[in-house]
Amino acid sequence: MPSPLLPIERAAFNSSEAFLCTHGLNKSVSLPREVFWRAGERKRIMHDIDLSLYPGERVGLVGVSGSGKTTLLRSLLALEAPDSGSITCQHRPVRPASTAQLRWYRRAVQYIPQDPASSLDPRMSVRALVSEPLIRLHVDCDPDERAREALAQVGLDAPFLDRQPHQLSGGQAQRVAIARAIATRPRFLLADEPLSGLDLPVRAQVIKVLKNLCDENGTGLLMVSHDLSVVAQLCQRTLVMHDGNIVEDRPTAGLWRTPRHPATWALINAVSQLPKCALPDCNAAEVEALV
Ligand SMILES: Nc1ncnc2c1ncn2[C@@H]1O[C@H](COP(=O)(O)OP(=O)(O)OP(=O)(O)O)[C@@H](O)[C@H]1O
């Protein structure tokens, strides 16, 4: 009988077609010169990254600081150009380009920023913030109606439409940032530490919102996080980055049970206590046996 600890296995995703793929992504940067007459050395920050993201899956991207997570995320967002390799979304190439050229991609793949306090324009109302991507990306809909719908999906009711960012709590601001990202009804969300800076109860609330959204809308999620316990609560699959390489790419529960790379060990050891029932599809006793 299969263990209830095993969430969706990799093979299950392979049966459907990948939504977003990278092939052989490489990027290097120049390090500062040590002496002025010698050129600075180059450091590779992405090494031959091959990655497939499947519709509706929730994937965590973890790794210590400087391992290359943000560089990969920014490349997937077409905000940064790799030195070599390709990114495709449903077989269409994705490259940094003008807003007009990338309109199709921005509608399909949206970004949830780390810090809503600095990402939400303080002069705009929640209504304007959530409907702005709809207008900018020429989405065929009533922006006001879609903004209400997106807000309702993150558990905020209509009176919030007329508030401004300074009238929101941290958790409400992050939910507005999520509403803004889902307003275009994207197929995939790319999130950079969306829960950092939130206290534990608010974090649990936002995890629930994200999980429900992905389940109800069939939206996929790739979430960068330093915190493996957050990834364990939300993601069926985890990618571990180390020195610009993806060193593990496995179902989250398997990764916790039998980490294969020292970088994964280090991350697991950094989590002092995993909340009960944190892993998707397993019970409290099994979680306790793991930690
Ligand atoms: N434009 C740049 N010039 C020089 N070095 C860079 C540049 N961009 C990134 N780096 C370096 O590349 C490495 C990877 O950076 P990146 O921000 O992708 O890591 P990260 O895993 O997201 O880190 P963190 O978790 O701290 O955000 C780091 O050593 C960083 O200093």
The ligand as an ORCA input file, in Angstrom:
! r2SCAN-3c Opt
* xyz 0 1
  N      24.068     41.687    -11.164
  C      24.872     40.995    -10.379
  N      26.198     41.300    -10.280
  C      27.020     40.589     -9.498
  N      26.634     39.517     -8.767
  C      25.347     39.166     -8.824
  C      24.387     39.875     -9.618
  N      23.179     39.280     -9.462
  C      23.375     38.261     -8.608
  N      24.673     38.191     -8.239
  C      25.282     37.180     -7.357
  O      24.782     35.935     -7.796
  C      24.560     35.050     -6.715
  C      23.134     34.575     -6.736
  O      22.258     35.651     -6.386
  P      20.708     35.473     -6.162
  O      20.158     36.796     -5.730
  O      20.112     34.851     -7.360
  O      20.679     34.421     -4.946
  P      19.485     34.041     -3.962
  O      19.586     32.573     -3.760
  O      18.203     34.555     -4.478
  O      19.876     34.817     -2.652
  P      18.918     35.453     -1.534
  O      18.213     34.292     -0.931
  O      19.872     36.115     -0.598
  O      17.993     36.423     -2.218
  C      24.928     35.833     -5.471
  O      26.254     35.481     -5.115
  C      24.847     37.278     -5.915
  O      25.713     38.099     -5.173
*
